[in-house]
């Protein structure tokens, strides 16, 4: 291993729990916007969080993921140990805001009162957001953390990282496909169900 790779754990930023302050601030802002029941404000918050969440997911799944998959350990180590502390707080916050504001906005616009077969669009959106949430919080987040902590060690266990990452890239790619599907559904809502 090179000297640069050996130095990576010392240079890699730790997980900064101060980030919970801005997470709390955004969640409080979300609650305020929901309580205001303003169509524009709720739509803005839902769209902005959704665009950021979807854009980052698609970039990570279809651009960064395939690059990292074939990159040397030193490169993956440098990127993951710097990326994980940022995305650890960002992605769950964006997904929470997107899904929660989406529910209240759908209620506000009367989408929850649609009759079948139009209501199937709402069901599809709920199923996809459920899949994205369960995979994101139940699999991707814990796997990212386990890999992050392993890569911060002076001598990371490559075999362990390989086992952890064996299905990771496929799940990330599936997340990207689900994000595209939710964009199709949102476009249907915007143009009329």
N, C-alpha and C positions, 0 to 999 in steps of 0.2 A: 504494500500500500504506500502511496506517495505521502510526502510530508503535508501537502495541502489537504489530502483526505484525512490524515490523522488529526489535523488541526480543526476539522469541521465541527466536532462536538463543542469545542470551546467557543467557536465563533457563532454557532447556531443560537438564535435567540430562544430563551425559555418561554414557556406559555405564560403570558402576562395576564393575571386575573383582573387587572385594572380594566381590561376590555369589557368586563361585566357591567361597568358603569355605563358605557355607551349602549350596550345591549339593553340594559334596564331603561335607559332614556328612550330608545326607539320603541320598546314595548309599551312604555307609558304614552308616548305619542300615538301609537296605534290605538290604544284604549280611548284616548281623547278624541281621535278622529272618528272612531266608531260611535262614541257617545254623542258627538255633534250631529251625526246622521246627515251629513252634507254629502250629496251625491258626487260632486266634483272632488272633494277632499278624499273621500273613500276610494273613488276610482283612481285618483292620482297615486295614492299610497299603494293600492293593489297593483297597479300597472308598473310603477317604478320598482317595487320590490320584486315583482315577477320578472321584469326585464333583466334586472341584475342577477337574480337567482338562475334564470334560464340561460342567460348569456355566459355566466361563469361555468355552469354545468356543461353546456355544449363545448365551450373552449377546453375545459378540463377533459371531457370525455373523448372528443374527436381530434384535438390538437395536442394538448400536453400529454395525455395518457399514452398514446402510441409512441410519442417521442421518448418518454421516460422508460417505456417498456424495453426499448432496445438500447438505452443509454448505459454507459458503464456505471458501476456502483458509486463511484466518487461523484458523478454528475447527479444521479438520483439522490444521493445523500445530501448534497448541497441544496438542491431545489426543495426536496421534501421537508428538510429540517427548517427551512425558512418559510415555506408555504403553509405548513400545517398550523403553526401558531396564529396565522391570520385567518385561515378558513375555518378553524375550530369555532370561532365566535360568529363569523360572517354568515356562513351557509345555514346553520340552524335558525338564526335570526331572520334571514331573508325568507326562508321557507315558512316559518311560523307566521310572519307578517303577510306573506302572499296568500296562504291558505285561509287564515282567519279573516282578513279583509275581503277576500274573495267570497267567503260564505255570507258575510254581512251585506256585501254589495249585491250579491245574487238575491238575497232576501229583499233588499231595498228596491231592486228593479222588478221584483215579482217572478223571478225565474223559479223559485221554489214552489210556486203555485201553478206551474205549467201542467197541462194534461199530457198523457201519453199519446203519441210517440215522442213529442218534443221533450218531455221530461227525461228521456233516455240520454240526452246531451248533458243534463245535470248529473245523472247517475255516472256517466262516463268520466266527467270531471272529478267527481268525488272518488271514484275508484282509482284514477290516476294519481290524485293528490295523496291518497292513502298509500299506494305503492311507493311513490317517491319519498314519503315521510318514513315509512317503515324501513325501506332500504337505506335511506340516508342516515337516520338516527340509530337504527338497529344493526346495520352492517358497515356502511362506509365510515362513519365517524369513529366507532371503536377500532376498526382496522387501521385507519389513518393514525390514530393515537398509538396503537401498538407498534406500528412501523416507525413512527416518529421517535418513540422512546428507544427502540432498538437501534436506530441509526445514530442516536446521540451517544451511544456507548463507544468507548475507545476502539473496541473490536466487535463490530456488529456481526451477528450470526446471519450470514447470507442465506443459509438453508431455511432458517426460520422466516426471514423476510420473504423468501421465495414461496414458502407455504402460505403465508398470510396474503401475498399478492396474487396467488394463482388464479383466483376467480375475480379479483378486484376489478381488473380492467374490463371484464365482460359486464359486470354490474354497472360500472360507470358508463359504458357504451349503452346499456339498456336504459339507464337513467336519461341519457341524451335522447334516445328514441321516445321515451315517455314525455320528455319536455317538448319535443316536436309535436307529439300527439295533443298535448294540452294547448299548444299554440293553435292547432287546427280547431279545437273545440272553442277556444276563446274567440277566434275569428268568426265562428258560427254565431256565438252570442252577440258579438258586436254588429253583425250584419242582419241579425234577426233569426230567431229560432223558428 
